[in-house]
Amino acid sequence: MSEETGAALRKWREYFGASQNEVARRMGVSTSVVSDYEKGRRLPGARFIQRFVSALIAIDQSRGWARIQELSRTLGIPAGAIIDMREFREALSIEQLLEAVNGVLLAPDYPIDKRAYGYTVVDSIKAIASLSGMQFYALLGGTPERAIVFTGVRMGRSPMVAVRVSPVKPGIVIIHGPRDKLDPLAVELAKLVGVPLILSLAETVEELVNGLRKYSVGEAVTGLSGL
């Protein structure tokens, strides 16, 4: 988004307290390559920027997530509300998502070309308990071309009510938890707003996340404890 991409790369590297050598080692390139991009001798593409950001996140992870937690507080998103967030190597169809999360499609009325370019896994209980209404809507609004996964769901009603009243809808909703206790209202709300609704039958959140990670690239934006 910056008109001076080299300066932006340098700014964020310095913000994370990483040297060019550290970033280059994480990316698997020479230090001179990183220097060339920062000085504007080369123009980075999306793939390079993705690897650059992943390197910064990996470095921050090795230091206890100091900068990521600071950014999370600045954005008003408490640590723990987001379990995992990544981009897919390529856009996934509904059928591919169903396979990734061991899912069942509950609301089948959706555009045939519907795709997800990434995913955000949310701890529903922590999100509801710690996020304000505006923060929660901002989280949903940040996923228009992504799949948002609600974990710790009891009946499925609350997440879909939030989606229903949000001014911007996520592209695809996946819920994990209810199984036999799924509220039919959740399905009706999904149909009403025209958002595909998937129920993941994965045994654990870890299994669910690992299924999604098989299709993703880079480091997680926030880590799932124990994964």
Salt bridges, closest charged atoms under 4 A:
GLU22 OE2 - ARG63 NH2 2.75
ASP36 OD1 - ARG41 NE 2.83
ASP36 OD2 - ARG42 NE 3.73
GLU38 OE2 - ARG13 NE 2.51
GLU70 OE2 - ARG67 NH1 3.07
ASP84 OD2 - ARG86 NE 3.89
ASP84 OD1 - ARG213 NH2 3.10
GLU87 OE2 - ARG146 NH1 2.50
ASP183 OD2 - ARG157 NE 2.61
GLU203 OE2 - ARG179 NH2 3.67
